[in-house]
Amino acid sequence: MSSTNIPPPFILPSDEQYNGTNWQPFKIKVRAVAKQRGTLGYLDGTISRPTTITGVTLTGGTYWGSTNPSQEEWDQRDNWTQGLITLNVKNPIGLGVNLTSTAHQTYKSISDVKDKVSDLVCITAEEELMVIRYIDGADMEEHISNLRLAWMKVNDQGAAISDTKFRMIILKSMPKPWLTFVGTLYSEATSQGVINRLVAYSHLSTSLNTPNPAAQMQALITTAQGRQPRNSHLKCVNTNCSRLGHLIDKCFRKGGGMEGHLQTPPKTRVGSSPVVPLLPCPIPTSTLPSRPDLCRLQRKS
């Protein structure tokens, strides 16, 4: 890249600019852009300003990634790199950003504070990682992104959480109704293997429009509860009944305390079939006395 072809300023979206609390994602983006433009050495301070004029002019000068720029080229590229930081900080003065020195000093004024390793910050960062939980129905990829960002943050503070331990943290972040599916993931040796299967299952569930394990479990519980009769802890001991929901003294079947009584039909749900009440059995006519027998009984009385 010629020195005359100055790249335009790189401006992040407002919600991605540094605000004092999002240093890790901001640092990743800024360093990636500086590396692509060939100015990472200005950011880290590894490319020093020449002390003597080399005779190289801006016209037809060295490319931006050169480690031997002229003084003019160095000033130009250092200013661009400094703007990469200052133009993407929402409140540089309020956040204590150095605006009057080199790009390296500007970057260092933030990194010295945010990247400083301390036991207290390490403990806090590790706690933030451990409490991240997946919520049923949420975006699985966003959940994984939050875990990875927190993992990087805690390791930057010196925690040294290995991939093996991070794999277990991912599994632990899943809710209890997912335990059956999570149990099939312990054979995966790396965190990436676990992530691939979780994301694949999430996409498959969405494409098939099927509920996730938590929703399926809740549906089964709701269905089972809906089938339970009232007073399900009561059981009739009548050998002709043996049903749940009442005792023998309230049983309308033969041998029960309410045998022969009219059973009040229960309220029916909308759309359900009406319940036919149990009527008392009629007495067979063959057991009734004949009319002459009734006359004899009346005379005797």
C-alpha positions, 0 to 999 in steps of 0.5 A: 500500500502506497503512503499516498493511499491512506485508508479511511478512518475505521469507525465501529458501530456505536454499541461496539465502541469502548465505553469503559466496560467492554474492553475485551471485545473492543481490544479484539476488534481494534487489534484485528483492524490494526493487523489488517492495515499493517499498523499493529507495530504502531499499536504495540510500540514495536515500530519506533519513529526513525531518528534520522531522515531516510530520504524516502518521500511520501510519493512512492514510499514503503507499504504500510506494513513496512518496519522501516518507514520514513519519518513522514510515513511513520507520523502518518501511520501512527496518527491513523492508528491513534485515530483507530482508538480515539475515534472509537471511544465514547468518552476518551477524556472521561475514561482517561485516554491519553490523546497527546502522545503516540498511538502506543501510549494511547493504547497503553493508557487503557490496556495498563488498567484493563489488562492488569492481572489481580486476584480480585479481578480474577475471582470476579471474572471467574464468578461471572463465567460460572453463573452464565446459564442457558435459558430455554428458547434463547439463541444458543449461539449467543449463549456460546458467545457469552461463555467464550467471551467470559472465558477469554476475560478470566484467562486474561486475568491469569485464571488459566482455565483449560479447554477441558474445564471450559467444556465442563462449564458449558455442560453445566450451563445447560438447564436441568431438563436438558440433562438427558441430552447433555449426558450424550455429550460427555464423550466429546473430548473438546469444548468445540465438539460440545459446542458443535453438537449443542448448536446443531441440535438447537438448529435441528429443533428450530427447523423441525419446529419441535419443542426443546427437551424442557418444553417436552418435559413440561408438556408431559408433566402438564398432561399427566397432571391433567389426567389425575382426578380430584382427590386422587389420594382417596381410593374406594375399597368397594370391589365393584369400583376400586377407583380413585377420587372417593371413598366407599361411603360416597360410592354410587356403585353396587356395594357402595354407600350411595348405591341406588342414589342419583349421582349428580353429573360432574361439570364437563369441560368445553368440547368434552363428552357429557357424563351420563349419570348413574341411575338406580337400577329398576326393580324387576316387575317379576318380584312385585306381588300380583293384584290378588296378593295385594288384596289379601295383604290389605285384608290381613292388615 
